[in-house]
Amino acid sequence: MIFTRSGSPAEVIERLIGSAVASVAAALYRLSNPRLAGALKEARQRGLSVRLVLNDNDHYEENQAARRTLKNYDIPFRIARGRAGDKSKMHHKFAVVDGRIALAGSYNWTLESEERNYENLILLREPLLVAPFVQEFDELWAEGQVPEALAH
C-alpha cells in the first residue's frame, strides 16, 4: 500500500507499467499526469495491449486533453458514465497489469493527486482479488463508447 504522505504512487504505477510484458488496462476517472500518460505511450510502443476507459462527463477541458493525448499516442480508449447515465460518473481509479496485478485506491492519475492530496494506492497480486478487476474492466470496455470524432 502506498500513501502520498510518504511515497509516490506515480512512481509505482510507472514502474509497473514499465515492467508489463503483455497488457495494461485502466479505468480512470481522471488522467492528466504526463508522467503516467508517457508510461502508457511507452508500453504501447513496446507492442503491449494498452486500453483505457475514461469518465465522460466531469472536468471537461482535462477530459478533452486526455482524449487528445491518448489518440496521439495511438492508445485505444472508451468513455463511460455511471450506472445512472448522464448524471453519474465512471468514478473508478484502477488498472490491471498483465492480468495479474491490480492497482486500486483513491489515487487519480493527476498531478493534483500526486503533489497535493492525501491519496492511497493498493497493489493486489492474489489471482482471486485481481480477477474481479479484470472482469469489471472488460464489462466497462464492452459498455463504453468510442467518441465519434476520435474513433480508431
N, C-alpha and C positions, 0 to 999 in steps of 0.2 A: 504494500500500500504506500502511495506517495501522497504527501500533503504539500501544498505550495508553501506552507510556512517554513518547510525545511528542505524542499527538493524541487526539482524541475520536471513536471510531467512531460513537457515538450521534449526534453532530453530523452526520457524513457521511451516515449512514442516514436521519436525519430530513430532511436537505436533499434527498436523492434521492427519498424518498417524496413530499416536498412538490412536487417538480418532475415527478412522474409525470403522464401525461396519459391513460392507459388502464387500467393494471393494476399490482398488486403481488401477488406470490405468494411465500410464505416457508415454508420447512421449518425449524422451530426446536426444538431440544432443550429450551430453557427460554425463557420470556418473562415477565419481571417488571419491566421498566424502564417506568415510567409515561410517560416522555417518548416512547418508541418506540410504546407502545400508543396514545398520543394522536395520533401522526403517522398511524398506521393508521386511527384513527377519522376524522380529518380527510379522509384520502383517500377513505374510504367515503362521507363526507358530500358530497364533491365529485362523487360518482357513479361513482367508479372501481370496477373489479372488484378486490376485495381478498379473498384466500383464504389460509388458513394450514393447515399440518399440524403438529401438536404431538406430542411424545413422550407416550406413555401411561402410563408406569409409575414413574418416579422423582420425587422432590420433590413428594409428594402434595399438600400444602397449597398450595404455589406453583402447581402444575399446576391445581388446582381454581379458584384465584383467577384464573389466566389464562383459563380456560374461561368463568368468570362475566363477566369483563371483555369478552371477545370477543362473548359473547351479548348483553350490554348495549349494545355498540357495533354490533350487527347485522352482525358480520363472520363470514361462513361459515368454518367450520374443521372439520377432521377430526383424529382421533388415530390414531397408528400405533405399531407396535413394530418391532423389528429383524427381520432375516431368520430368527432362531430363535424367534420368537413371544414368549410370556410372559416369558421370562428374558433378553430382549435389548432394545436401545434403538434408537429412531429418533434417532440422535445427530447429525443434520445441523444445520448453522448456516449457511443460505444463503437468499438472497432474489433474486428476479428482478423488475426494474422495467421495465414496458412491453415485456417480451420481448426487451429489447436490452441491459440492463445486469445483470450478475450480481455479487452481493456474497457472498463466502465467506471462511471462516477459522475460527480458534478461538473467535472472539468470540460468546458467548451474549448474548442481548438482555436482560441483567440489570444491576442497579446494581452488583453484585459485580464483573462483568466490566469495567464502565466505570470503577469507582472503586478497585478493589483489585488486580486481577490483571494480569499481563502477558499481553496478548492481541494478535491481529492480525486485520486485515480487508483483503481484496484485492478490488479492483474490476476487473471484466472487461468490456470493451466489444467485443471481437472476436467477430463472429457465430459463428464456428466453436467458440469457447470457451463462449459463452453457451448455445448450443443444447442441450448435454447437461444443463445445469441445468434448462432448460425441460422437457425430456423426463423427467428424474428427478422433478421436482415433479409433473408430470401422472400419472406412474405411482404416486407416493405418494398423490396425491389419489384416484385410482381405487381403490387398495387400502385407504385409510384408512376408519375407522369414524366415524360421527356418534354421539356419546354420546346414548343414547335420551332421557334427561331434558333434553337441551339441543338436540334436533333442531330444525332450522329447516325 
